[in-house]
């Protein structure tokens, strides 16, 4: 039986029994990216999810005539959808157990992750670049203009903190959707596709989780997670930095759903939802 091919924005996926076969279709993927994923999988997961990499000719993809994609396939364990943290956290009566596991895993990973040499203004430049994209596409929107100006001023005001932060290798795309609860442990997958997405202050990973908890589970869980992470890591500056990063992440989402990166991603419903959340969170800056 010919396997079914699932196509996403950056990946072609084939599910076969207990395994998932992934071929990356974006031009940003190369041998280094695959190697990075394997190393990150070993660092974050006590029992790695990636089983092996293999050539196209040895994989189920040989049955498909795909014009582009990575030369090698990533083969990893298939985990049940019901074990996704996004599914569990919204239904359980005791979410703090899972949030503690998550905070512990991420703080441990971050404390041991590779430090990246970068200029002192590295973070400020990242903020400026992302803000500029939104400013170009939203110059006629007074609400977005006010929020971007507010964030720009906050970044300038916190420059003395940003310039002292260590740049590290991150997960880069951490989400409740790509974290699974298996055998009383959390398992992590789908790392940031580009090196630049995985090269930042740890605030980015923490802010991604904080933002999702805020959006889908409410402020209390988001605050509890951040409090637990700070308690474990001892990084009190996160109470200042995470609000800045949540706005930066949301501004990028706004640009995506406005279609600035790719017209196919334009989505008025998701755009309205993220602008609403952006307005709410900007009050904390």
N, C-alpha and C positions, 0 to 999 in steps of 0.2 A: 504494500500500500504506500502510495506517494505521500510523504508528510506534508502537512499544511504549513504555509509560510505566513507569519504575522509580520507586518511592516509597521514600524514606528518612525518617528522623525529621523533618528540617527542609527537605527538598528533593524536588522532582519533577524527574526527569532523563529526557531523551530522547537516545539516541545515533543519529546519522545520518551515515553515511560517516565523514569525518575530523573531525566536529564533535560537541561535547556541548552540549546546550541545558539550562540549569538555571533552574528557577523555585523561589524560596524560599517555603516555605509557613508558616513560623513568623511570628507576629505581630511579631517583633523586627526584621523586615526592612523597610526603606524605601528611598527614593531615595538617601539618604546612604550606606547600607550598600553598595549597588551601586557608588556612586562611590568609596568607600573601597577596595573590592576591586580596582577598575580601577587605582587609584593604587598600591596595594601590589604588584600584579602587575608594574607597570612598575619599581618600585623593586627587587624581588627577582629578577626574571627579565630577563636580558640580551635575550632574545627573548620578549616577553610572550606568555602563553598565551591571554589574553582577546582575542578577535577584535573583538567589538562587543557592544552591548546593543540589544535591540529590543523592540517592543511585542508583546503577546500575539497580536494580529491578524496580525502578520507572521511568526509563528513556528509550528513544528509543534504547539504547545500549543493552537492554535485548534480542533484536532480533538477536544479533551477538554473535558468540562464539569467543571472543577475549581472548587469553591466558594470557595476562598480561596487567597491567594498574592500575591507581589509583582506590581506592575503591569508591570514590565519583566523581560525574560529576559536571562540572562547566556549569551553564546555563546563557547565557548572551544575550543581545539584538543583533539582526542582523542589521548591518548597510550596506547601499548600497555601492558597489564597487566604484561607481563614486564619492562618498564623501571622498575617501581616499585622504590624503594630497599629496601623491605622484602623483596622477592624476591631482589634482587641480593646484599644484605649477608649473608644467611644461607647463600649458596651459594659466593660467591667465596673464593678462597684468599688474596686480597690486599685485605681490607676497609679497611686503613688508607688506601688511595688515596681511597676514597669518603668516609671520615671526615674526611680533610684538606680535601677539597672542601667538605664540609658545614660544617666549623668555619670555613673561610675565608669562605664565603658569608654565614653568620649573623653572624659578628663584623663583617664589612664593613657589612651591613645595619643591625645594631644601632648601630654607631658613627655612622651617618648618619641614623638614624630620628628622627622628630619627638619632641622633649622635651615632656612634659605637665606643666603646673603642678599641683601637688598638695600637700596638707598633709604635714608631716614624719611623721605617724603613719599615712600612707596604707597602707603595706604591712602594718603591724601590724594594722590594721583588717580588711584582706582576710583575713589569717590567722585572726583571731578569728571573723569571720563564717562562714568555711568550717568551722572547728573546731566552732562552736556547732551547726551543722546535724547533724554526726556525733554530737555529745554527746547531742542530743535523741533521736536514734534508737537510740543504743547504750549508754544508761545502765546497762543490765543486763549488758553484756558487759565483764567485768573486763579483758580483754586490750586491747580498743579504748579503754577508759577510761584505762588506764595509758599507752597510746601518745599519746592526745590531751593528757593532762596533761604528758607528757614534752615534746611539741612546744610546748605553751603556755609551759613554763618556758624552753625553748631560745629562743623568740622574745623573751621578756623579757630573757634574758641577752645576746642579740645586738641589742637595741634600738638601741644606739649605732651599730651598723653600718647597720641598716635605715633609720634616720632620715637617713642621709647619701646614700642611693642616689638616682639619677636615675630618674624615672618616664618611660618611653618608649612609643612605639607599637611593638607587637610583631606577629609573625605571629599569635600567639594560639592557634593550634591545630596547631602544627607536629608532624608525625608522619612516620615512615618510610613510612607508607601514602599520604601525599599529596605525596611528593617523587619525582620521576622523573629517571632518568639518560638524557639524550638529546643526541646529538652531542657527547659528551665533556663535557657540562655537566649540572648539576642544575637541574631546573625545579620550582617550588613552586606549590601551589594550595591551595584550601579553607582560607582564612583564618578566624580566629575570627569567629563570627557576630555577636557583640555587641561594641560599643565597649569595654565593661568587660573583656571577655576579652582585648582587645588593648592594654590599658592597665595596665602593671605594670613591675616590674624585669626586665631581660633574663634574669635567673635563671630565669624561668618557661619561656621558649623552650628554654634550654639544658637545664633539668631534664626537660622533656618528652622530648627526644632521649635524654638520659642514662638515663632510666627505661625507655624502650623497648629500648635496647641491653642494659641490665642484665637485663631480663625475657626477651628472646628470643635474645640473642647471648652473654650472660655478662658477668661483672664486668670482664674485661680490656679489652674493646672500649669499654665505658662509660667506664672510667678513661682510656683512650687518647684518646677524643673530648674529654672534659673537659680533659685536660692540653693538648691541641692548641688548644682554644678559648682557654684561659687564656694560653697562649704567644702567640697571635695578638693577643688583645685587651689583654693586660697587666693584666687584672682579676683579681688574686689573691684577692679577697674571695669569688669564686665557689666556691672550695674549701670555704668555710664555708656559703654560702648555698644552693648546689644541693642538699645533703642535706636542708635544711629544706623547700625547695620540692618535692622529690620526695615527701616525706611529705604535704605539703599536697595535692598532685595526687592521690595515692593515697587520701587521706581523702575527697576529693570523689568519686572513682570508687566508693568503698565506699558513700557515700550514694546515688549513682545506682543501683547494683545492689541496694541495699536497697529501692529504690522510693520514696525520699523526694521526688524531683523529679517523677517520673512513674511510675505503677504499671506501665506498659508496659515500662519499662526494668529491672524487677526480674529478677534473674538469679542464682540460687544458685551456679552453677558459676563464673561470673566473679567473684562476691563472694568465694568461698572462695579463688580464685587471688590476688586483690588483697590480701586479708587476710594471706595467707601472705607475699607480697612486702613488705607493710607491716611485718610482724614482723621480717623480715630486715633491711630498711633502717633501722628504728628503732634498731638496735644501733649505728649510726654517729653517732647524735646524742648 
